[in-house]
Amino acid sequence: MNILILGSGAREHSIAWAVKQNPKCSRLLVAPGNAGIADIADISNINIENYHEVVKLATQEEIDFIIIGPEAPLAAGVSDELKNKGFLVFGPTKSAAQLEISKSFMKDICTAAGIPTANHSTFDNHALAKKYVSEQGTPIVVKADGLAAGKGVTVAMDLATAYQALDDIFSSSNKKNMDEKVVIEEFMEGEEASFFILCDGQKLLPMGTAQDHKRVGDGDTGPNTGGMGAYSPAPVLTKQIQETVIEEIVKPTLIEMERRGQPYQGVLYAGLMINNGQARLVEYNVRFGDPECQALMMRLGAQVLDLLIATSSGDLENAQINWANDHALCVVMASNGYPGKIEKGSIITGLQSLTSSSSQMCFHAGTKKEGENIVANSGRVLSLTTRCETLAEAQKLAYEMVKNIDWQDGFCRSDIGWRAL
């Protein structure tokens, strides 16, 4: 099969790495890719949010299967256009992707289906939103309604922080968000974890659990980021909790989506808050999480391609996942200043000394090649990912990999996996 993956991050690098191992993959093309992906796949530098360019590329390259990595092409309707042209695509339609595109839509689904989630209110008026926050008090959670690359959520422990979050969302200088709504939620106590479920429109198949570290600093301190590291499986998501989540959260969601004429097909990523053995839904994402995906791909390997094809073909009924009794852990290296202002172009050395195997991989996120050098090109730059029999061993190996990287303008957390350990 000729396979095309859309995306340029470590998530897409890890998917490409797993897919490439499957004998069904005869040619692998990634658009736009990055410096690390270029070592294992052909690269095409197109705008993946422009469906005309994607359809043209898929047609010219005689692509048999397309995997959409990030959420932006889904929001742009790329999946719809490809499916309309007859391509087999992994990724939901734009209509079904509203589960992530709009937090207020997701909350409406929860209300209609009786899904346990945080109490909330939605506003499109700055003054009314501020009044509500003052009445509710803190701690409180402020969320931009639309897509924000994992950084549109503020957990405000005081009113000043909550008001600043509202100012940022409703600011007239931020034209992208001028007409957006804000969802204001109660602060939920507990431990957050991620549950991934494959859905083919009718059937579902649990794909695994993970836990990521959203905060920039050790001990889960500082501002939210797109994710500073992750590990899989997540011990807090016990088998009993997973079964309850399927019955009380995931199945009611899929039934309600079907009822609305928006059937869901793809991977459904449920962000959950676990407290006293009970799970409540924090949010849905309609693609693999990053960096959770890197840990999952390390554990699953070549079988990933078969699972994604079965999902996209409506054939999950006979699919199964072969799990090893193992643990994977991913440490993200980011540019200094992230998630704030960063400088691009710093040189990274030491990458050639790293071992690449089924138990350790360096997945590239924001990298590009300049001459003979690999340079940093975004906030999150590398995902050092390992797989071992125990989580402690995986953690030790990951930080041994970090020590081999010579990058003065980068940093990472030193405690990825601490909750489980």
Summary of the structure (lengths in Angstrom):
residues: 421
radius of gyration: 20.5
end to end distance: 41.1
largest distance: 59.7
contacts: 1508
relative contact order: 0.14
helix: 32%
strand: 30%
